[in-house]
Amino acid sequence: MNALMITTLVIFVITYALMFAFQKIRPYVALGAAALFVITGTLGVFPEFRYSLGDAVAKIDFNVLLMITGTMGTVYFFIESKMPNLLADLVVSKTGTVKVMVLALSLFAGIISAFVDNVATVLMVAPVAIAICKKQKISPVPVIICIAVSSNLQGAATLVGDTTSILLAKSADLDFMGFFWCEGRPGMFFVTEAGAVVASLIILWMFRDQNQKIEAGGRTKVEDKVPAVLMVLTIVTLIAASFIPYEEQAAEGQFYKPDITNGLICMGYYLIGMVWQLIRNKNAKSVIASVKELDFYTLALLAGLFIVIGAIEEAGLIDLIGEKLALLGGGGTKGSIFLVYSVIVWVSVLLSAFIDNIPYTATMLPVVAVLAATLSKNTGIAVNPNLFYFGLLVGATLGGNLTPIGASANITGLGILRKEGHEVSTGEFMKYGVPFTLAAVITGYLLVWIIWSH
C-alpha cells in the first residue's frame, strides 16, 4: 500500500469509528470526511489523487436522494390520511400475537422489496408498523429493524430489486427471468427466498416470548384515499420503469431511461400530492408540514457517505481488495475452488457491513469472471462463473444487514425511529441484524455452492 492508500484507509476507519461512537452527529462526520477528501484531492496533496468538488458531487446518487425525498413526502400525506391506521387495524385483526405481527410485516416488506427499491419499501411499510406499535403500546424498534433487514434481503431476489442485481445481470448477461431459472437451474430468486424462510424462523425465535395478544379494535375511518392511491401508483410505476433499460444496458437504437428515473417518479407523485392537498384544504399548511417532516438527517448522511466511498474508490482501495482476492486462485482442487468461493462470499459480507456495496460489487464482478476462467484453465475443473457471481451477490447484498450503516434501508429505518423519539445503538441493531444476516447468508452460501459448483 502506498501513502495515499494508507491515508485514505486511516480517514475511512476514523470516520466510521466516529459514526459508530457518536450517532447523533453522523451526518456531520460523514460530510466532514467528504470535505477532507475534497480538500486533499483539490490541493494535490497526493499527485495521483485528484478529487475536486465536481468529482465529489458526481459521486452522489441523486436518484436515491430524490427517491427518498419524494417517498418521504408522499408517505407523510399517507400517514396524515390515517390509511396506515386502517391497515394496522386489518393486520391486527389477522394476527393473534406480537411475534406473528412482526413476521407478517417483515414478509410483506420483503415481497414489496423484491420489485421496489429497499429504501422506498421501508418508507412505505414502516408507518403501518409504527401505527400498530402505538396502538399496542409496544416499542417499534425491533419491528422496524426487522422490516429494514428483510427489505434488504429480498433486494437480491429479482433483477429489479436492487442496484447490485442490475450490475450482476449486466455482467452475467441475465435477463429478468434469469434470476428465476438460469441454465436449467434455480436462480437467485429461489436462493433468496430460501434465505428468507430461514431468516423468518430466526425472527420467530427472537420474538418467541412476545406472545402478547393483539387486541383488535374498531376500524379507522379514512376520508382521503388519494394519498393511498399515490402510494400504490408509486409502486406500480417503479415496477413498470424497472423493465426499461438504462443507457448502458440498452441495445443500439433502443429507448432507455435516465439514471434518475426512480427519483423523478417518486418526486412526481409527491408533487401531485402537494397539489391535491392545496386543492383539498385550500391552504398550504399540510404542504409546509410535509417539507418540515423530511428527514434531512438521513439525506445528509447518505450524501456524505456517497462522497466518502467515491473517494475510497478513486484512491484504489476497492481495486486493491479485488486484486488480493484474485491471488487466491491456485491449488488445482475442488477444495481450492471452494476456498475462493468462500472468501468471495464472506469478505463481501464483512466489507458490505461498512462500505457501500455498489462500487464494491461493480469492482468485483470483472474479478470473479477472471477467477472462474483462470481456475477452469489451471485446474481442469469447469468452474461456472455464476458460482462466483451469485456468491458475490449473496455476500455483498446481505452483508449490509450486519450494521446500522451497512445499507440505505437500515439508515432509513433508524431515521424513522429517531423521528419517533427512539435512538437505536449499534449494539441494539446488531442484536437483531446479526442472527438474521447469518441465517440468510449461510443458507444462500450453501445453496449457491450446491447448485452451481458442478
N, C-alpha and C positions, 0 to 999 in steps of 0.2 A: 504493500500500500504506500502511495506517495503522500506528501504533506497535505495535498488538497483532500484526499480521501479521509485521512486521519482527522483533519479539522472538521470536515463535514460530518463524520461519524460522531465526533465529540459534541458538536452542536445538536445533532439529532437526538443523541442519548439524553443530554441535559434538558432539551425541550420536552421530551416525553416524560422524563422524571418529574419535571415541574408540573406538567399537566396531571400526572397521577397524584402528586402531593397536594396541589392547590387547585381543586376542582372548580372553584368559583371564578378563577381568573384564567381558565383555559383559553378563551379566545384571545386574550391579551398576550399570553405566552406564545400561542401559535403565530399571531400577527407580528409579534416582536422577533421571533425566529425568522419569519419570512422577510422582514425588513433587513435583518442582519445578512441574510443570504443575498438580497438585492444589493445592499451596500458593498458587500465583499465582491460580488460579480461586476458591479459598475466601476469600482475603483481599480479593478485589475490586480487585487492582492495576489491572486494566483493567475499567471498568464494564460493557463489552459482553461480557466473557468470564467466565462462571460455570462452574466445573468442580470440583464437590465430590468427596469420596471416593466417594460413592454413584454419581455420574456416571461416575467412572473405572472402578469395579468393573463397572458396566453395560456398558462397552465391551469387557470381557474376553470372549472367545468360549470359554465354558466347555464348549461342545460339543467344540471342538477339543482343549482340555486334557484333558477326560475321555477322549476317544477315544485320545489319545496315551498317557495313563497306563494305560488298560485294555489297549491293544495291546502296550505295553511289557511289562506283567506276563505276558500270555499268551505273548508272544514268548520271555520268559525260560524259561517251562516248556517251550516248543517247542524251545529250544536245549538245555536240560538233558536232554530226551528223546533227543537225538542224531539227530533227524529231519533237521535241516539237513545233517548229515554224510552221511546216506544220499542226500539229494537232490544233494549235492555230488558224491557218487560217480557218480550217474546222469548228471549234466551232464558230468562229466569223461569218462565212457565214450562220450558222444555228440559231444563237441567235441575236435578234434585239437590245437588250439593255444590259447594265451592270448588272442589277439585274437578268435578265434571265440567263446571262452567269455564274454568281456566283452560282445560283441554279443548273444549269446544271452540273457544275464541282463538286459541293457538292454531288449531287445524283450519279454521275459517280464514285466518290471516295467511296461512301457508298456501291455501288454494288460490287466493287472490294474487299472492306474490309470484306464483308460477307464470303469470301473464302480465303483471303490472310491476313497476319498479318497487323495490323493497321499502324505500322511504315513503312513497305515496301510500303503500299498504298500511304502514304503521300509522300514518296521519289519518287514515280512514277508519281503521278498526279501534284505535286507542280511545276515542271519545265514547264508544259503546262500553268499553271496559271500565272507563272512569265513571260513567253513569251508574253501572251496576255496583261498583265498589262503594260509591257514595250511598246508594240506596241500602246496601247491606252493611254499611259501616265497617268495612274491612280495608286494609292497606292495598292500594293499587300497584305498589312497587313490583312485587313478584309477577303479577298478572301482565303488566306492561313489558317487563323483561322477557317473559315467555313469548309474548306476541312478537317482539322485535327479533329474537333469535330464530323463531320459527319462520318469520318472513325472510330472513337472510338465508336460511337453509334452502327454502324452496326456490330461490332465485336461480339455482343451478338445474332446475328440472326441465326447462324448455329453452329454446333459442332466445326467446324474448324476455326471459325472466331477469336477466342481469347482464351488465356490460361485459363481464368476463365470459359469459356464454356466447355472446356475439363475437368476441375476439376469437374464441376457440372455433366457432363454426367457420369463420373465415380461413383459419389455418388448416383445419382438418377437412375442409370442403364439405361441411354438413349443411343440409337444409333443415327446415323446421321439423320434418318427420324423422330426420336422422337422430334426434335426441330421444325418440321413442324406440326406433328399431334401426340398427345400423349393421350392415354386412351380415344380416341374418342373425344378429344377436341383440339382446336387450341393450338399450341406450341409457343415457344419463337420467332420463325421467324415472325409470324403474329403480335405478340405483339410489336416486334422491328420495323417492317415496319409501323405499325400504329403510333408509336412514330416518325418515320422518316417523315411521311406525315405531322403531326402536326408541327414538327420542321422545315420542309420546308416552311410552311406557315409563321413561325416566321422569317425565312431568307428573304422571300419576303417582310414582314412588315419592317424589319430592313433596307432593301435596297429600300424601297418604293420610295425614292426620286432620286434613281440612274437610271434615265431614259435616260441617255446619249446614243445616238445611237452609236453602234459599227460599225466602218467602215471596210468593207471587202476589202482588197487589193489583190494583186496578190498572187498566191500560191508559197510558198518557195520550192526551189528545193533541194531534198535530194539525195546526191550522194552515201552515205554509209548507207545501210539499215541493216547491220549486228548488230549494237547496238540495233536497234528496235527489231530485231529477238531475241536477247539475253534477252531483257526485257520481251517479250511475253513468251519465254521459262522459264524464272524465275517464272512467274505467274503460268503457266501450271504445272511446276514441283512441285511447292509448293502445289498446289491443289491436285495433284496426291499423293504426300507424306503424305498429311493430312489423307488419308484413311488407311495408315499403322499405326498400334498402337505402342505406346511406350511400354517399357518393363513392366511397372506396369499395363498396360491395356490389354496386350496380354494374351491369354489363354496358358496353358501349352503346350509347343512344338511349339507354333505359332511364325512365323517370326515377329520380331519387329525392330523398327528403333532406332538409337542412339538419345540421348537427343539433340545433336547439329545438327541434320539433316538439319533443315531450314537454319542454319548458313552456313553449308557446301555447300548447294545448291547455296546460294547467292554468297559465295566466289568463288565457282567453275566457275560460269558464269562470274564473274569479271576477274578471271584469264584467261579464254578463250578470253575475250575482250582485255586483255593486249597482249596476244599472237597475236591476229588479228591485233592490232594496230602496233605491231612491224613488222609484215609481210607487212602490207599495206603501212606504212610510211617509212619503212626501217631505222627507228631511234626510240629512246626511249623517245622523247620529250613528246608525248601525255601520255605515261605511267607514267612518272615522274610527269606530271601536275595532273594526276588523284589522285596520292598519296597525293600531296600537298593540293588538294581540299577536302580531307576527313575532316569531321567535328570532330576534336579531342576534341573540347569543349563539344559537346554533349556526346561523348563516355566517357569522363572522368566524367561528371556529372552523367550519368547513372550508371557507375561502383561504384561511391561513394555512390549513393542512395541505390544500391543493398546491400552494406555492412552495411549501417546505418539501413535500415529496417530489415536486418537479425539480427542485434544486439538487436533491439527492440523486435523482435520475441523471441530471446533467453532469454531476460530479463523477459519475461512473460507478457508484456503489452497487447499484442493481445489476449492472453488467458484470461486476466482479463476482457477485453471488452466483450468477449463471455460469461463469467460467469455472468456478470452483466445483460446482456440481458436475460439470462436463468431464472433470478429471477422474470421476469415479467409474468411468465406463469400461473397465477392463476385466479380466477374470475368466471369461470363457465358459461359464457355467450358468445354469438356471438360477443358482443362488446369487451370482453376481448381478443378474438382471433384477432379481427381487430386491437386492440391496439398493440398486439405483432407483428403482420404483419407490421403495420405502423412504429413501432420502428426499425424493421429489415431493412426496405427499407430506411428510412430517415437517420438513423445513418450510414448506409452503404454509402449513398450519401455524407454525411459530411466527414466521415473518408477517403473515396476514393479520395476526393479532395486534400488530403495532404499526404497520405501514399500509398504505392504500394498495389493494390487490390488483388494481387495473394496470399501473405501469409494471408491476412485478410480473403479472400474467403475460402482458404483451412482450416482455423481455424473454420470459422463459419458454414461450411457445416455439420459437425457432430453435432454441437449445434442445428441447425434448425431441423435436423432429430429427435433429442431427444425432442425438443419442440413440434413437431407435435404429436409424440407418447404420450407424457405426457398430453398434452391438450386433446387429444382424450380420454384418460383414465379418467382424472379428471372431465371433463365437460360432458362426454357422447355424445359430438358432434364429429362426424368423421371429423378429420382435414387431408385433403390430404397433404402429405409432399411437393408436387410440389408447393403448395401455397407459402410456405416459400422458397423453392429452387429458384423458378423463381423470387420471390420478392427480394431475395438476389442478384440475377444476375442483375436485373434491377438497383438496388441501387449501387452495387459495380462497375459495368461496366460503367454506365453513369455518376456517380458522379465525375469521373476524369475530366470531361469537365468543372467543375466549375472554376478550377485554371490552370495556365500555367504549373505547375509541377505535376498535378494530373494524367497525362497519358503520356506514352512514345511518343505517336503520337503528343501530344501538344509540348513536349520538342523538338522533331524533327522538327516540323513546324516552331517553333520560331528560331531554329538553322539555318534553310534555310533562313529565313528573315534576321537574323543577318549577314549572309554572303553576303546578298544583300544590307547591309547598313541600315537596319531598326531594331532599338532596340524597343521592344514592352514591355510596362509596364504591371504590373499585372492588373491595372485598365482597361487598354485598352483591354486586353484579355477578362476580365470578362464582359465587355460591350457586347460582343457577346456570350461568353460561358455560362453566367448565364441564359439568356432567352431561349437559345437553350436547355440547360440541363433541366430546369424546365418544358419546354413544353414536352420533350421526357419522362422524369421521371414520371410526373403526368399522362400522357397517359398510360404508361406501368403499373404504380402503380394501376390505376383504372381497367384496363383490366385484369390484373392477378387476382385481387380480384373477379371481376365479373365471370371470367371463372373457378377459382379453389376454391372458398370459399364454395362450396356446393358439 
